[in-house]
Amino acid sequence: MKKLALFLLPFISFCGMSQTKNFIDQAHLETTAKVDTLVSPDRIYLNITISEKDTKGKISPEELENNMNNKLKSMGIATDKQLVLKDLSSNFQKYFFKQQDIQKSKNYSLVVNSALTAGKVMMGLEQINISNISLEKTEYANMESLLLTLKSKAIKKAKMQALAMTKPLNQALGNALYISDNSNFMNPYNNRMLGIQMKTAKASQENDSLPPIDIEFEKILVETEVRVVFKLD
């Protein structure tokens, strides 16, 4: 039995190598194609922190929370869908060592659909003593569908390239033997502070009548690259 096993092993290996070799030895053409596009983020997540220390303990987090909820609703934001509580914390360490009152804080995530709305939110919350706001992340809602569209365009581009290369040779382009793809998107604003909107909010302290600047976030670069091996007939 041991001899038989030793005999079968190289035979199986040889078969596998033979199949691979047959694939490589076929007349083929290999080409790569890349397509990309830029999209504006339409999901902008703001991180909002409410803390007693922002008002030196004069206003409780619960009251600030209620004021925030009313302010956002007055701006047309559906707080029941767009605002979520991320965590609730208390500074127990400071209380333990210094025997002071516990300072409560609450952390929220608010999603809006444009940079202009984000600017308005920051200005509005600044007016009610809530200024600890930062950009959490940005997203494009239809990213999955967009990637599929780009992949399809890349495949078509690869075929056009292959046809252009085989035409001068008077060779017919056969079916695809192998396809691989690599998709990627670069979001320049993830994990950055919302600096320009924060400056706008601070400026509003001098003149509350000033409207927020109508700006846009830098667009997200979405790209896909395909590698296709075509059979040559």
N, C-alpha and C positions, 0 to 999 in steps of 0.2 A: 504493500500500500504506500509506503514511503517513496519507493522508486516511482510509482505511478504519479504521485503528487508532484514529485520533482520534474517529471516529464511534462505534466500538464501546465505547470507554471510558465515555463518559457514559451510554450505553445500559445497560451492565452496572451502573454505579453506581446508575442510576435503578431498575433491577430490585431491587437489594439494598435500597434505601431503601423501595421499595414493599412488599417482604415484611415488613420491620421495622414499617412503618406499619400493615400489615394486622393484625399481631399485637397492636400497641398499641391499635388501634381496636376490637378485640373487646370485647364487654361482659365484664368480669371483676371479680373481687374479690381483693384482696391482703391477706394476714394473716400475722402472725409469732407464733410460740409458743416458749416456753422452758421446759425442765424441768431439774431438777438433783437431785443426791443427794450424800450424804456416805458415804465408805467408809474403813474403817481399813486402813492399809498392812499388807500381809502379807509383804513382802520388805524387810527392813531390812539395809542393807549397812554393816558396820563396817570402818573403816580401822584396821589394827593395824600399828604400827611397832616392830620389835625392833632395838635398838642396843646396842653394847658400852658406850656412855657411861652407859646407864641403870644398869648395875651396876659402873661405873668399871673396866671391863675384867676383872672377876673371873669373869664368866660369858660364854662365847662366844655369838655369835648362833645358832650351830648347836645349842648345848645349850639355849638359851632356846626355840629353835624346837621341839626335841624335847619339852621340858617343856610348851609350849603345846599341842602336838598331843595329848599324853597327857591334859592337863587338859580339853581340849575333848571328847575322846572319853569321858571319865568323866562328862561332863554330857549324854551322849547325842547329841552333834553328829557328823554324818558328815563328817569333815574331808576325805575324798577327793572329796566332792561340794560341800561348802559353803565350803571354804577354798581360796583360790588365791593364789599368789605373784605380786605385781604387778611388783616390781623388786628388784634387789640393787645396792647402791651402796657405795662406799668414799670416805672423805674424803681424796682425793688432794691437794687444795689445802693442807689443813692439814699433811699429811705432807711436802709439798714445801717449804713455807716454814718450818716449825718442826722438821722432822726428827724427828717423833714417829711412833709406830706408827700404822698405818692403822686408822681406826675403821670397822668394817663395820656396815651396817644393812640390814635386810630389811623390805619393805613388803608387807602381805597385805590381802586383802579377804575378809571373812567375812559370809555371808548367813544371817540367822535370820528366824523368822517371827512374832516378837512382841516388844513392848517389854520384857516380863518376862524373856524369854530373853536379850535384849540386856543387861539389868541384871545377870543372873546371870553372863553371860560376863565382863563388866567386873569384877565382884567376884572371880570365880575367877582371872582373869589378874593382877589386882592382888596376889593372894596369892603369885604366883610371879614377882614383880618385873617385870611387864609392865603399864604404866599409860598408855602413849602410844596411846590409842584415841579415835577420833572417829567421828562419824556421817558416812558418805559420801553416802548417798542412801536414800530410801524409795520403794517402788513398790507398786502394787496389781496382782496377778498377772493378773486377768481384766479389765483395763482395756478392751481392744478389744471384748470381748463386752458389757461394760457400756455402752460408747458406742453400740453398735448398738441396744441395748434402749432407751436414752434417745432416740435419733433416732426410733425407731418410736413411742414415746409422744408425742414432740413433734409428729409428723405427725398423729396421731390428735387431739391437742389443737387443732391448727390447723384441722382439718376441723370439729370441734365448734364452734369459734369462728365459722367461716364459715357453718355451718348456722344458728347462733343469729342471725347478722346478716341472713341472707337470708329467714328465715321471716317476719318482720314485713312484708317487701316482697312476699310471695307469689311469689318467684322461685325457680327450680330451680337447684341448684348442679351445675355440670357437672364435667368432668374437670380435673385439674390441668394447667395450661399450663407452669408453671415451678416448680422446687423448688431451693432452695439451703439449705445448713446450715453452721453454724459451731460446732465443738465445742472445749471447752477444759477443762483440769483444773488446779487450783491446789494444789500440794504445799508446805505451809508449812515442812517440815523439810529439804528438800533443801539441801545445802551448809551446814548448821548444825552446831555442836558439840553433842554429846550431854550438855549441862550437868547435867541432873538425875541422870542415871545415874552421871556421874563423881563427883558429890557423894555418892551412895549408896556408890560403891566406896571413896571415901576414908573414909567413916564406918565402913566394915567393918574398917578397920585397928584401930579402938579396940575393936571387938567383932565377931569373925569369925562369931559365932553369929547376928548380925542378918540376917534374910532380906532380899532385895532388895525394894524397893517395887513393888507390883503396879500399874503405871501403864500408860497408853496414850498413843500419839502422837496429836497433833491430827489429826483426820480430813482426808482429801483431798476437796476440793470438786470434783465433776465436773458439768459442765453442757453442754447443747447447745441451740442455737437454730436454728429452721428458718423460712424465708420461702417461702410457697407462694402462687402465683397460680392461682385457680380460674376456669374459664370459667362465665359466667352464661347459662343457657339461657332 
